[in-house]
Amino acid sequence: MKSRTPVVVRRGLADLGEHLRTWRRLNGVTQQLLAERAGVSVPTLRTVESGGSVSTDSLARILRALGVLDTVVAAVDPMNSDVGRLRAGQRLPERVRTPRPR
């Protein structure tokens, strides 16, 4: 059974979709043209712009076609955060495991 999407995630997706719609309009590009440039269908683009969920591949294609993929990737780079820079010297574990109950 699929779990419900948390409210904060739905809001984030809605905001992201609105921002992408604004970028598209600022660039004077129709949904049809952006979908073609991104290699996705118009319904997929509409889903993103309305805050729905799509594959990360489709989202990345749309971000790239809008010219903002690098900015989004940089926004989640741990080295662009205080925490990431503070822990940069630490050795990262190969895998993070759930502790076994004792």
N, C-alpha and C positions, 0 to 999 in steps of 0.2 A: 504494500500500500504506500502510495506517495504521500509524503508529509506536506502540510500546508506551508506556503511561503510566509515567513514572518513579515509582519507589517512594515518593519523598518527596511527590509529588503525590497518589498513592493514599492515603498516610497522612493528608495534609491533608484530602482529601475525606472520608475515614472520620471524622476528628475533627469536621469541619464537620457531617456528617450526624448524629453523636451529639449535638452541641451543639443542633442544631435539634430533634431528637427530645426532648431534655431541655426546651427552651423550650416545645414543644407540650404535654408532660406537666405542666410547671409551671403552664401556663395551663388545665389540665383540658380539653383539646380532643382529640377523637378524630381519627384520620387522615381519616376521611370528612368531618368538618366542616371541618378545615383545608383539605383539597383543594377543597371547595366554595368556601370563602372566598377561596382563592388563585386559583380558576379553572383548576385543573390536575386531572388524574386521580389517583385513589388510587395506581395503579401508579407514576406519576411521583413522587409524594410518597415512596413506599416506596423508590424508587431513590435519591432524595436522602438519605433517612435511613440508607440502608445504604452510603452512600459512593460511589454510582455517579454517572455524569455525565449531566446533562440540559442543556437550553438555558439560556442566561443569563436569558432572559425568564422561564422557569419558576422558576428559582432566585430571581430578584428578586420574583416574585409571592408565593412562599412566605415570603421574608424580610419582605415588606410585611405579609402576613396575620398574621405573628407579632409585628409591631411592632418589628422590629430592622433594617429596611432602612436607615434613616438612620444607625444606628450602624455598620453594615458599610461604607457609603459613606464615612463620616467616617474609618474606620480606614485606608482606602487613599488618602486625600487627601494629596498630597505636602506640603502646607503644615502637616500635623500631624507632620512628621518634621524632624529636625535638618538632614538633607541638603536637603530641599525648602525650608526657610527660608533656609539658607545660599545656595542658588542662585536664590532668588526674584527677585533683581534682574537675573539674566542673561537675555538674549534667547534664547528657545527657537527652535530651527530649525523651519522650516515642515515639513520632511521630514527623516528620518534615512536616509541612503543608505549602502550598502555601498561602501567604497573600491574603485576600479578597480585591478586589478593593473597594475604597470608593467613 
